[in-house]
């Protein structure tokens, strides 16, 4: 078995890369990631608040959407007597939990116990808050905690890293098998390829084991909860995990069968490619980053490109080390990996920008959240690996820098070791992002101008709408309508209003406060915050009904976020960047392809020899 001898500088680079990976592991297991569960942002009533009148509903705002099947709410008074609750619904894009329809609360101190399951990682979070109605209440003093424990997230990071690393090796083997299926075998490559094949089989079994462990752990958590099985059924995660497990078992079966032969065949390679792609799609379908068919395709392409690039670096590094003094045999394979790596980087850049715009709301969200910090560190490491890849490309393809007289050379020993190590760090941060709530949602939205009173001009009517209090719950809606026509048309005989999901509410006339107007009023239920659709229909005989359509803003009441750099949406900029990178990649690929064809067909230009003995590395 060959080994790679490293110089002093190379050993320093390897030590630095190893330290980076170990630091990433420590950071991933620290409390920051361990708290990557849904967080209670705000509640109404607040913990420890004393109310003079009984609330009509209870509101809880979370940092990420909970599953409907996993919601468990109970309310009791100071004597421990349970209060029957009414309906529970979810609003505001899934993060606002509303409890309403319970009886009027008499004078007492109440304890609200809540428990929810994250829609993203299926971990349960529970907490307690105390409020008083007519009596002073004090805070519970105990923050919300994860029922699964912080260690559960650390276990997720460890298992996810092992699973992603195993899949990366499998993707690297897919490239190598596809390359060897088109290349005549040499006696020097057979032993090294056999070692990598056995390694791929071992990592395939590791992926099966990790996948089964994650399913078993999640099933155990669900089995110990009354709503656990309903949550698994609602989320669909169990079926996706089962299908992915079958795909991984199929990959292992193909690898074991390939290991019995001398080299991978076309049929086995095609089956392996299909099963690995199915694994990647099912993996993406289980992620919180996808939210529809288009998003699923983008995330699947992103995952496939990243694992192919990093897995290829790992597999080819091991192959080169196995060849020892005959490393020149690996040069054609490294050269074939160049276009694959370049294409993977292009796809990775385009899809990464698209996903960043969907997962990170603003620049401030990227700078001030755990998800944004992990994403920035991951991008930094990817940039370093990309710089090493460009250096490898210059050595393997001298014609890229117009050095046609120079022979292709292998990447340096330092690059062969450092690049895969940094690739492992990239995979680790990808797992951290997978278990961390994205930096998006209403808590990152730009605060919309909200006012309890607004005026609209529709045809001849000046309509003034007042809503008080302008917040979720039971509110009084007042509408004043004044006609600008003289003589005045027929009076309004009926009026209806639609606000948010509340439709068809009939208003009744009252004494008007404006000269010549009739005030209409009705009690409405405000079920959400943010921009709600507003529609008012004023009915009169002549000249006919008037319809007002607009938007009414109900403030969320979430704590305002200080603007560090910008709270403008990030998605438009990342979409433009993705388009620019895609166009630039196509242009570069076209130019380099034309230059390569001209170089190989023009007899006056020197071409690289297909086989050479002096293509070793220089440290």
C-alpha positions as CSV (number, residue, x, y, z in Angstrom):
1,X,0.0,0.0,0.0
2,X,1.4,3.4,-1.0
3,X,1.7,6.3,1.3
4,X,2.0,10.1,0.8
5,X,5.0,11.7,2.4
6,X,4.4,15.3,3.5
7,X,6.9,18.0,4.0
8,X,7.0,20.4,7.0
9,X,4.8,23.0,5.3
10,X,2.4,20.3,4.1
11,X,2.1,18.9,7.6
12,X,1.3,22.4,8.9
13,X,-1.5,22.8,6.4
14,X,-2.9,19.4,7.3
15,X,-2.7,20.2,11.0
16,X,-4.6,23.5,10.4
17,X,-7.3,21.7,8.3
18,X,-7.6,19.0,11.0
19,X,-7.9,21.7,13.7
20,X,-10.6,23.4,11.6
21,X,-12.6,20.2,11.3
22,X,-12.3,19.4,15.1
23,X,-13.3,23.0,15.9
24,X,-16.4,22.6,13.7
25,X,-17.3,19.4,15.5
26,X,-16.9,21.1,18.9
27,X,-18.9,24.1,17.7
28,X,-21.6,21.8,16.3
29,X,-22.0,20.0,19.6
30,X,-22.0,23.2,21.6
31,X,-25.1,24.8,23.2
32,X,-25.7,27.0,20.2
33,X,-26.7,24.1,18.0
34,X,-28.1,22.2,20.9
35,X,-30.8,24.9,21.2
36,X,-31.7,24.6,17.5
37,X,-35.3,23.8,18.5
38,X,-38.5,25.9,18.1
39,X,-38.3,28.9,20.4
40,X,-41.2,30.7,21.9
41,X,-40.9,34.3,20.6
42,X,-43.9,35.9,22.3
43,X,-47.1,35.0,24.1
44,X,-50.4,36.8,24.9
45,X,-50.8,37.0,27.8
46,X,-47.1,37.2,28.6
47,X,-45.6,35.1,31.4
48,X,-46.2,36.8,34.7
49,X,-48.7,39.3,33.3
50,X,-51.8,40.4,35.3
51,X,-54.9,41.1,33.3
52,X,-57.9,43.2,34.5
53,X,-60.3,41.4,32.1
54,X,-60.3,37.8,31.0
55,X,-58.7,37.2,27.6
56,X,-60.8,35.9,24.8
57,X,-58.0,33.9,23.3
58,X,-54.4,32.8,24.0
59,X,-51.6,33.4,21.5
60,X,-48.2,31.8,21.2
61,X,-45.6,32.8,18.5
62,X,-42.8,30.4,17.7
63,X,-39.6,30.7,15.7
64,X,-40.5,27.9,13.4
65,X,-43.8,26.1,12.5
66,X,-45.1,23.3,14.8
67,X,-47.0,20.3,13.5
68,X,-50.7,20.4,14.2
69,X,-50.8,16.8,15.4
70,X,-48.1,17.6,18.0
71,X,-49.8,20.4,19.8
72,X,-50.7,19.8,23.4
73,X,-52.3,22.6,25.4
74,X,-53.7,22.6,29.0
75,X,-55.0,25.4,31.2
76,X,-55.6,25.2,35.0
77,X,-56.4,27.7,37.8
78,X,-54.5,28.2,41.0
79,X,-56.3,25.3,42.6
80,X,-55.2,22.9,39.9
81,X,-58.7,22.7,38.3
82,X,-58.5,22.1,34.6
83,X,-60.2,24.7,32.3
84,X,-61.8,23.2,29.2
85,X,-60.2,24.8,26.0
86,X,-61.9,25.3,22.7
87,X,-60.3,25.2,19.3
88,X,-56.6,25.4,18.5
89,X,-55.5,26.7,15.1
90,X,-52.3,27.8,13.4
91,X,-51.9,31.2,11.6
92,X,-49.2,33.5,10.3
93,X,-47.4,31.0,8.0
94,X,-47.5,28.4,10.7
95,X,-45.7,30.1,13.6
96,X,-48.7,31.6,15.4
97,X,-50.7,29.2,17.7
98,X,-54.2,30.5,18.6
99,X,-56.3,29.0,21.3
100,X,-59.9,30.3,21.5
101,X,-63.4,29.2,22.3
102,X,-62.9,28.6,26.0
103,X,-65.3,29.8,28.7
104,X,-64.9,33.2,30.4
105,X,-62.1,33.0,33.0
106,X,-63.1,34.1,36.5
107,X,-60.8,36.0,38.8
108,X,-57.8,33.7,39.5
109,X,-54.2,32.8,38.6
110,X,-53.8,30.5,35.6
111,X,-51.1,28.2,34.4
112,X,-50.8,27.4,30.7
113,X,-48.8,24.3,29.8
114,X,-47.9,24.0,26.1
115,X,-46.0,21.4,24.1
116,X,-45.3,21.5,20.4
117,X,-43.3,19.4,17.9
118,X,-41.1,21.2,15.3
119,X,-42.2,20.7,11.8
120,X,-38.5,20.6,10.7
121,X,-36.7,18.2,13.0
122,X,-39.7,16.6,14.8
123,X,-38.3,17.4,18.2
124,X,-40.7,18.4,21.0
125,X,-40.5,21.6,23.0
126,X,-42.6,22.3,26.0
127,X,-43.0,25.2,28.5
128,X,-45.2,26.8,31.1
129,X,-46.5,30.4,31.5
130,X,-48.5,31.9,34.3
131,X,-50.9,34.9,34.1
132,X,-53.5,36.4,36.4
133,X,-57.0,37.6,35.8
134,X,-57.8,40.2,38.5
135,X,-55.0,38.7,40.7
136,X,-51.3,39.4,40.7
137,X,-49.3,36.7,38.9
138,X,-45.5,36.0,38.9
139,X,-43.4,34.5,36.1
140,X,-42.6,30.8,36.3
141,X,-38.9,31.6,36.0
142,X,-38.3,28.5,33.9
143,X,-37.7,28.9,30.2
144,X,-39.1,26.5,27.6
145,X,-37.1,23.4,27.2
146,X,-36.8,20.5,24.8
147,X,-38.5,17.3,25.8
148,X,-36.0,15.4,23.8
149,X,-33.0,17.1,25.5
150,X,-30.2,19.2,23.9
151,X,-28.2,16.0,23.5
152,X,-30.7,14.9,20.9
153,X,-29.6,17.7,18.5
154,X,-25.9,16.8,19.1
155,X,-26.7,13.2,18.2
156,X,-28.5,14.4,15.1
157,X,-25.3,16.3,14.1
158,X,-23.1,13.3,14.7
159,X,-25.4,10.8,12.9
160,X,-26.0,13.3,10.1
161,X,-22.3,13.9,9.6
162,X,-21.6,10.2,9.4
163,X,-24.5,9.7,7.0
164,X,-23.4,12.6,4.7
165,X,-19.8,11.5,4.7
166,X,-20.8,8.0,3.8
167,X,-23.0,9.3,0.9
168,X,-20.1,11.5,-0.3
169,X,-17.9,8.4,-0.6
170,X,-20.6,6.6,-2.4
171,X,-20.9,9.5,-4.9
172,X,-17.1,9.6,-5.3
173,X,-17.2,5.8,-6.1
174,X,-20.0,6.4,-8.6
175,X,-17.7,8.8,-10.5
176,X,-14.8,6.4,-10.3
177,X,-16.9,3.4,-11.4
178,X,-18.3,5.3,-14.4
179,X,-14.8,6.4,-15.4
180,X,-13.4,2.9,-15.1
181,X,-16.3,1.4,-17.0
182,X,-15.1,3.4,-20.0
183,X,-11.3,2.9,-19.5
184,X,-9.2,-0.2,-20.2
185,X,-8.1,-1.7,-17.0
186,X,-4.4,-1.7,-16.0
187,X,-2.8,-4.0,-13.5
188,X,-1.5,-1.1,-11.5
189,X,-5.0,0.3,-10.8
190,X,-6.7,-2.9,-9.9
191,X,-5.4,-3.2,-6.3
192,X,-6.1,0.4,-5.5
193,X,-9.6,0.3,-7.0
194,X,-10.3,-2.9,-4.9
195,X,-9.4,-1.0,-1.8
196,X,-11.7,1.9,-2.6
197,X,-14.5,-0.5,-3.5
198,X,-14.2,-2.2,-0.1
199,X,-14.2,1.2,1.5
200,X,-17.4,2.1,-0.4
201,X,-19.0,-1.1,0.7
202,X,-18.1,-0.3,4.3
203,X,-19.5,3.3,4.0
204,X,-22.6,1.9,2.4
205,X,-23.2,-0.3,5.5
206,X,-22.4,2.7,7.6
207,X,-25.1,4.7,5.8
208,X,-27.6,1.9,6.4
209,X,-26.7,1.7,10.1
210,X,-27.0,5.5,10.6
211,X,-30.3,5.7,8.7
212,X,-31.7,2.8,10.8
213,X,-30.5,4.5,14.0
214,X,-32.1,7.8,13.1
215,X,-35.4,6.1,12.3
216,X,-35.3,4.0,15.5
217,X,-34.5,7.1,17.7
218,X,-37.3,9.1,16.1
219,X,-39.7,6.2,16.4
220,X,-38.8,5.8,20.1
221,X,-39.5,9.5,20.7
222,X,-42.8,9.3,18.9
223,X,-43.8,6.1,20.7
224,X,-43.3,7.8,24.1
225,X,-45.7,10.6,23.2
226,X,-49.4,10.5,22.9
227,X,-49.3,12.4,19.6
228,X,-46.0,11.0,18.4
229,X,-47.4,8.6,15.9
230,X,-49.8,11.2,14.6
231,X,-46.9,13.6,14.1
232,X,-45.0,11.0,12.1
233,X,-48.0,10.3,10.0
234,X,-48.8,14.0,9.4
235,X,-45.2,14.9,8.5
236,X,-44.7,12.0,6.1
237,X,-41.1,11.6,7.4
238,X,-41.5,7.9,8.3
239,X,-42.4,6.9,4.7
240,X,-39.6,9.0,3.2
241,X,-37.1,7.5,5.6
242,X,-38.3,4.0,4.8
243,X,-38.0,4.6,1.1
244,X,-34.5,6.1,1.5
245,X,-33.5,3.1,3.6
246,X,-34.5,0.8,0.8
247,X,-32.5,2.9,-1.7
248,X,-29.4,2.7,0.5
249,X,-29.8,-1.1,1.0
250,X,-30.0,-1.3,-2.8
251,X,-26.8,0.7,-3.1
252,X,-25.0,-1.7,-0.7
253,X,-26.4,-4.7,-2.6
254,X,-25.0,-3.4,-5.9
255,X,-21.6,-2.6,-4.3
256,X,-21.4,-6.1,-2.7
257,X,-22.2,-7.7,-6.1
258,X,-19.6,-5.5,-7.8
259,X,-17.0,-6.5,-5.2
260,X,-17.2,-10.1,-6.4
261,X,-16.1,-9.2,-9.9
262,X,-12.9,-7.7,-11.1
263,X,-14.2,-4.3,-12.2
264,X,-17.6,-2.4,-12.2
265,X,-19.7,-3.1,-15.3
266,X,-22.0,-0.7,-17.2
267,X,-25.2,-2.3,-15.8
268,X,-24.0,-2.2,-12.2
269,X,-22.8,1.4,-12.6
270,X,-26.1,2.5,-14.1
271,X,-28.1,0.8,-11.3
272,X,-25.7,2.4,-8.7
273,X,-26.2,5.9,-10.3
274,X,-30.0,5.5,-10.1
275,X,-30.1,4.3,-6.5
276,X,-27.7,7.1,-5.3
277,X,-29.9,9.7,-7.1
278,X,-33.0,8.3,-5.4
279,X,-31.2,8.4,-2.1
280,X,-30.3,12.1,-2.7
281,X,-33.8,13.1,-3.7
282,X,-35.4,11.3,-0.7
283,X,-32.8,13.0,1.6
284,X,-33.7,16.4,0.2
285,X,-37.4,15.6,0.6
286,X,-36.8,15.1,4.4
287,X,-35.1,18.5,4.8
288,X,-36.7,21.7,6.0
289,X,-35.1,23.6,3.2
290,X,-37.5,22.3,0.6
291,X,-41.1,23.5,0.3
292,X,-42.4,22.3,-3.1
293,X,-41.4,20.5,-6.3
294,X,-39.2,23.3,-7.6
295,X,-37.5,23.7,-4.3
296,X,-37.0,19.9,-4.0
297,X,-35.3,19.8,-7.4
298,X,-33.0,22.7,-6.5
299,X,-32.1,21.2,-3.2
300,X,-31.5,17.7,-4.8
301,X,-29.2,19.3,-7.4
302,X,-27.4,21.2,-4.7
303,X,-26.8,18.1,-2.6
304,X,-25.8,15.9,-5.5
305,X,-23.3,18.6,-6.7
306,X,-21.7,19.0,-3.3
307,X,-21.4,15.3,-2.5
308,X,-20.0,14.5,-6.0
309,X,-17.4,17.3,-5.7
310,X,-16.3,16.4,-2.1
311,X,-16.7,12.7,-2.5
312,X,-14.6,12.7,-5.7
313,X,-11.8,14.6,-3.8
314,X,-11.9,12.0,-1.1
315,X,-12.0,8.9,-3.4
316,X,-9.3,10.2,-5.8
317,X,-7.1,11.2,-2.9
318,X,-7.3,7.7,-1.5
319,X,-6.7,6.2,-4.9
320,X,-3.6,8.3,-5.5
321,X,-2.2,7.4,-2.1
322,X,-2.7,3.7,-2.8
323,X,-0.7,4.0,-6.1
324,X,2.4,5.3,-4.3
325,X,5.2,5.6,-6.7
326,X,2.9,4.9,-9.7
327,X,0.8,7.9,-9.1
328,X,1.0,8.9,-12.8
329,X,-1.6,6.2,-13.5
330,X,-4.2,8.4,-11.7
331,X,-3.5,11.5,-13.8
332,X,-6.1,10.6,-16.5
333,X,-8.7,10.0,-13.9
334,X,-7.9,13.3,-12.2
335,X,-8.1,15.1,-15.5
336,X,-11.5,13.5,-16.2
337,X,-12.7,14.6,-12.7
338,X,-11.9,18.2,-13.6
339,X,-14.9,18.9,-15.8
340,X,-17.1,17.0,-13.3
341,X,-15.8,19.1,-10.4
342,X,-16.2,22.4,-12.4
343,X,-19.8,21.5,-13.3
344,X,-20.5,20.5,-9.7
345,X,-19.1,23.9,-8.4
346,X,-21.2,25.8,-11.0
347,X,-24.4,23.9,-9.9
348,X,-23.5,24.3,-6.3
349,X,-23.1,28.0,-6.7
350,X,-26.3,28.6,-8.5
351,X,-28.5,26.4,-6.3
352,X,-26.7,27.6,-3.2
353,X,-27.6,31.2,-4.0
354,X,-31.2,30.2,-4.7
355,X,-31.5,28.3,-1.4
356,X,-29.8,31.1,0.6
357,X,-32.5,33.5,-0.6
358,X,-35.2,31.1,0.5
359,X,-33.7,30.2,3.9
360,X,-32.2,33.6,5.0
361,X,-34.6,36.5,5.0
362,X,-32.3,39.5,5.2
363,X,-28.6,40.5,5.6
364,X,-29.2,41.0,9.3
365,X,-30.7,37.5,9.5
366,X,-27.5,36.1,8.0
367,X,-25.3,38.1,10.4
368,X,-27.3,37.7,13.6
369,X,-28.6,34.1,13.6
370,X,-27.0,30.7,14.1
371,X,-28.2,29.5,10.7
372,X,-26.7,32.6,9.0
373,X,-23.4,32.2,10.9
374,X,-23.1,28.5,10.0
375,X,-23.9,29.3,6.3
376,X,-21.2,32.0,6.2
377,X,-18.5,29.7,7.7
378,X,-19.5,27.0,5.2
379,X,-19.2,29.5,2.3
380,X,-15.7,30.5,3.6
381,X,-14.5,26.9,3.7
382,X,-16.0,26.2,0.2
383,X,-14.1,29.2,-1.1
384,X,-10.8,27.7,0.2
385,X,-11.6,24.3,-1.3
386,X,-12.4,26.1,-4.6
387,X,-9.1,27.9,-4.5
388,X,-7.3,24.5,-4.1
389,X,-9.4,23.1,-6.9
390,X,-8.3,25.9,-9.2
391,X,-4.7,25.1,-8.3
392,X,-5.2,21.5,-9.1
393,X,-6.8,22.4,-12.4
394,X,-3.7,24.5,-13.4
395,X,-1.4,21.5,-12.7
396,X,-3.6,18.9,-14.5
397,X,-4.4,21.2,-17.4
398,X,-1.5,23.5,-18.2
399,X,-3.2,24.7,-21.3
400,X,-5.7,26.6,-19.1
401,X,-2.8,29.1,-18.4
402,X,-1.4,28.8,-22.0
403,X,1.5,26.6,-20.7
404,X,1.1,24.1,-23.4
405,X,4.7,23.0,-23.2
406,X,4.4,22.0,-19.6
407,X,3.5,18.4,-18.8
408,X,0.4,17.8,-16.6
409,X,1.2,17.1,-13.0
410,X,-0.6,15.6,-10.0
411,X,-1.9,17.8,-7.2
412,X,0.6,18.4,-4.5
413,X,0.5,16.0,-1.4
414,X,-0.6,18.9,0.7
415,X,-3.6,19.5,-1.6
416,X,-4.4,15.8,-1.7
417,X,-4.9,15.8,2.1
418,X,-6.1,19.3,2.9
419,X,-8.9,19.5,0.3
420,X,-10.7,16.3,1.5
421,X,-10.4,17.4,5.1
422,X,-11.9,20.8,4.3
423,X,-14.6,18.9,2.3
424,X,-15.5,17.0,5.5
425,X,-15.8,20.3,7.3
426,X,-18.2,21.5,4.6
427,X,-20.3,18.4,5.1
428,X,-20.3,19.0,8.8
429,X,-21.6,22.5,8.5
430,X,-24.2,21.3,6.0
431,X,-25.5,19.0,8.7
432,X,-25.5,21.9,11.2
433,X,-27.7,23.8,8.7
434,X,-30.0,20.8,8.4
435,X,-30.7,20.8,12.2
436,X,-30.9,24.5,12.6
437,X,-34.1,26.6,12.1
438,X,-33.7,28.8,9.0
439,X,-33.4,32.5,9.4
440,X,-36.8,33.3,7.9
441,X,-40.3,33.9,9.0
442,X,-42.5,36.8,10.3
443,X,-40.0,37.6,13.0
444,X,-37.6,38.7,10.2
445,X,-40.1,40.6,8.1
446,X,-39.8,44.3,7.7
447,X,-42.3,46.0,10.0
448,X,-45.3,47.1,8.0
449,X,-46.9,50.4,8.8
450,X,-49.9,49.6,11.0
451,X,-52.6,52.0,12.0
452,X,-56.0,51.4,13.6
453,X,-57.7,53.9,11.2
454,X,-57.5,54.2,7.4
455,X,-59.5,56.0,4.7
456,X,-60.2,54.8,1.2
457,X,-61.9,56.5,-1.9
458,X,-64.1,54.1,-3.9
459,X,-66.2,55.7,-6.6
460,X,-68.1,58.5,-4.9
461,X,-67.7,57.1,-1.4
462,X,-65.1,58.1,1.2
463,X,-64.9,55.0,3.4
464,X,-63.1,55.3,6.8
465,X,-62.3,52.0,8.6
466,X,-61.4,51.8,12.3
467,X,-60.4,48.6,14.1
468,X,-59.9,48.5,17.8
469,X,-57.9,47.0,19.3
470,X,-55.8,46.3,16.2
471,X,-54.5,43.0,17.4
472,X,-55.5,39.2,17.2
473,X,-58.7,38.4,19.0
474,X,-62.1,40.0,19.3
475,X,-62.2,43.5,17.9
476,X,-64.7,46.1,17.0
477,X,-64.8,47.2,13.3
478,X,-66.3,50.6,12.5
479,X,-67.0,51.8,9.0
480,X,-68.0,55.4,8.0
481,X,-69.1,56.1,4.5
482,X,-69.7,59.5,3.0
483,X,-70.8,60.2,-0.6
484,X,-69.2,63.1,-2.5
485,X,-72.1,63.4,-5.0
486,X,-74.6,66.2,-4.9
487,X,-77.4,65.5,-4.8
488,X,-76.6,62.5,-2.7
489,X,-77.5,59.1,-4.2
490,X,-79.6,56.4,-2.5
491,X,-78.5,55.6,1.0
492,X,-76.5,52.5,1.9
493,X,-79.0,49.8,3.0
494,X,-76.5,47.0,3.9
495,X,-72.8,46.4,4.4
496,X,-70.7,43.3,4.7
497,X,-67.0,42.8,5.4
498,X,-64.3,40.2,4.9
499,X,-61.1,40.5,7.0
500,X,-58.5,37.8,6.6
501,X,-60.2,34.4,6.9
502,X,-63.3,35.9,8.5
503,X,-65.8,36.4,5.7
504,X,-69.4,37.5,5.3
505,X,-69.7,39.5,8.5
506,X,-72.8,41.7,8.3
507,X,-72.4,45.2,9.8
508,X,-75.3,47.0,11.6
509,X,-75.9,50.8,11.4
510,X,-75.2,53.0,14.3
511,X,-75.2,56.8,15.0
512,X,-72.7,58.4,12.7
513,X,-69.9,60.7,13.9
514,X,-69.5,62.5,10.6
515,X,-72.1,64.8,9.1
516,X,-74.3,63.1,6.5
517,X,-72.9,59.6,7.2
518,X,-74.1,56.5,8.8
519,X,-71.7,54.5,10.9
520,X,-71.7,50.7,10.5
521,X,-70.2,48.4,13.1
522,X,-69.6,44.7,13.9
523,X,-67.5,42.6,16.1
524,X,-65.0,40.6,14.1
525,X,-62.4,37.9,15.0
526,X,-58.9,38.8,14.0
527,X,-57.1,35.5,13.5
528,X,-53.7,36.5,12.3
529,X,-51.2,39.3,12.1
530,X,-49.4,41.0,9.2
531,X,-51.1,42.1,5.9
532,X,-54.7,40.7,5.8
533,X,-57.0,41.0,2.8
534,X,-59.8,43.5,3.4
535,X,-63.1,43.6,1.4
536,X,-66.1,45.7,2.2
537,X,-69.3,45.7,0.1
538,X,-71.7,48.6,0.5
539,X,-75.2,47.9,-1.0
540,X,-77.5,50.6,-2.3
541,X,-80.2,50.7,-4.9
542,X,-78.7,53.6,-7.0
543,X,-76.1,53.8,-8.5
544,X,-75.4,50.3,-7.2
545,X,-73.2,48.5,-4.8
546,X,-69.6,49.6,-4.1
547,X,-66.8,47.2,-3.3
548,X,-63.7,48.1,-1.5
549,X,-60.7,45.8,-1.7
550,X,-57.4,46.4,0.0
551,X,-55.0,45.3,2.7
552,X,-55.3,45.8,6.4
553,X,-52.1,45.5,8.6
554,X,-52.3,44.0,12.0
555,X,-49.0,44.4,13.9
556,X,-47.6,41.1,15.2
557,X,-46.3,42.6,18.4
558,X,-43.1,40.6,18.1
559,X,-40.0,42.4,19.6
560,X,-38.6,44.7,17.0
561,X,-35.2,43.7,15.6
562,X,-32.5,46.3,15.5
563,X,-31.2,47.0,12.0
564,X,-27.5,46.2,11.9
565,X,-26.9,46.4,8.2
566,X,-30.1,46.0,6.3
567,X,-33.5,44.4,6.8
568,X,-34.3,44.4,3.1
569,X,-35.2,41.0,1.6
570,X,-32.2,38.9,0.5
571,X,-34.0,36.8,-2.1
572,X,-34.0,39.3,-5.0
573,X,-30.3,39.8,-4.8
574,X,-29.5,36.0,-4.5
575,X,-31.8,35.3,-7.4
576,X,-29.9,37.9,-9.5
577,X,-26.6,36.4,-8.4
578,X,-27.7,32.9,-9.3
579,X,-28.7,34.0,-12.8
580,X,-25.4,35.8,-13.2
581,X,-23.4,32.8,-12.1
582,X,-25.4,30.5,-14.4
583,X,-24.8,32.7,-17.4
584,X,-21.1,33.1,-16.5
585,X,-20.7,29.4,-16.1
586,X,-22.2,28.7,-19.5
587,X,-19.9,31.3,-21.1
588,X,-16.8,30.0,-19.5
589,X,-17.7,26.4,-20.4
590,X,-18.3,27.4,-24.0
591,X,-15.0,29.3,-24.3
592,X,-13.0,26.5,-22.6
593,X,-14.7,23.9,-24.7
594,X,-13.9,25.7,-27.9
595,X,-10.3,26.2,-26.9
596,X,-10.0,22.5,-26.0
597,X,-11.4,21.4,-29.3
598,X,-9.1,23.9,-31.2
599,X,-6.1,22.7,-29.2
600,X,-6.7,19.0,-29.9
601,X,-7.5,19.5,-33.6
602,X,-4.8,22.1,-34.5
603,X,-1.6,20.2,-35.4
604,X,0.5,23.3,-34.7
605,X,-0.5,23.4,-31.0
606,X,1.1,20.9,-28.7
607,X,-1.3,18.5,-27.0
608,X,-0.9,16.6,-23.7
609,X,0.3,13.0,-24.0
610,X,-2.3,10.4,-22.9
611,X,0.2,8.4,-20.9
612,X,3.4,9.6,-19.4
613,X,5.8,8.4,-16.7
614,X,7.0,11.8,-15.4
615,X,3.7,13.1,-14.1
616,X,4.5,12.9,-10.5
617,X,3.8,15.6,-7.9
618,X,6.0,18.4,-6.7
619,X,5.6,19.2,-3.0
